Each structure stands twice: as structure tokens, then as C-alpha cells.
Amino acid sequence: MSNTFHVSGISGSLRAASLNTRFLQAMDRLRPENVSFTRYTHLDAIPLFNADREDHPCPTLTHWRSALARADLVLLVSPEYAHGVTGVMKNALDWIVGSGELLDKPLAFPNLSPRARLAHAQLAETLQIMGCRQLTTCSPQATLAAPYVLPDADEQTLAAHPEIGPRLQALWRNIAEELSALR
């Protein structure tokens, strides 16, 4: 049995300067040697959900589903937009409700914004319905006093930041402990 874990990182934001994407990039910089990390970057190519097309997915959907299926853990981060989950994230999740890629899949979903509680609660409910294993020890809630991102910081700055870098490393330790316990 391999001690290597594969984590798939997903940002629910399409913005080039997304804090959620920068967080995932910083996590990639700090990942342990026994973790392979892939960021899924094609949410914008997933077609609008149509249940009539679930049984005959296009190549983009096949790629989306396989990215989730091959992961030992999914690390999902998403901003709040208009007090809800972003449309692109909700659409991507709608496509996998019936296909089951997240069923029993360990999932971490940190809330990176101290004020994004409504979207995070909606996302938690959607993920619960999908049957994933929501890992609370790997899903921290940012506060104003303990942020996980900074507005103007790139991923290198976040990874090297004297307070944020250690938080990200602690998150990796929690992920490793959870995944080791599941094997």
C-alpha cells in the first residue's frame, strides 16, 4: 500500500486574482512530499447542468468526474457571491450528484472568508446530500484574527507568511492524519 496521497484542489472562483485560487496555489507550494496535488482548472468549461445529458457526458464532464474519482481527498474552496455558492461551483456539483464521485470521498472545504458563512453553509448542505465525508479537522473557518489569505498576497507570499504559512502547514498535517486513518 502506497503512502502517497492524491489531493484534488478545486476553486469555485473563475477570477484570475481569486483568493481561493491563490490559497490552493499556496497549499501546493507547501504540500508534503508524499502528496500529489492537482488543481482542477476547467470549471468554466463545464456545460450548464441538464439531467437529460447525464448518461452521455461530454469530454469535459468525463474529465471533471475522473479528476474527482482519482483523488484520495478533495480540497474545495469557494467564495460567497450574493449570499450564495457561486454559480460555477453549484453547476459543477449538480453534474456529479447522480454519478457519485463524491460518495464517501474525504472532503475538506475551508472557509477562507470570515464573512462568507451563508455560502459555506449552503455548500456544506449540498455536500452532505452528495454523501461525501466532510472532514471538519481539515475545514477551518478563517477569522479576522486568523486569516488564511491576504487580499494582495500571491501564493508565494502566503506560503512564506509567518502566520499564514504555518496555518497552511497545519492544514496539511490534519489532511495527512485523516487520510492515514482512513487507509
Secondary structure, 3 states (H helix, E strand, C coil): CCCCEEEEEEECCCCCCCHHHHHHHHHHHHCCCCEEEEEECCHHHCCCCCHHHCCCCCHHHHHHHHHHHCCCEEEEECCEECCEECHHHHHHHHCCCCCCCCCCCEEECCECCCCCHHHHHHHHHHHHHHCCEECHHHCCECCCCCCCCCCCCCHHHHHHCCCHHHHHHHHHHHHHHHHHHHC
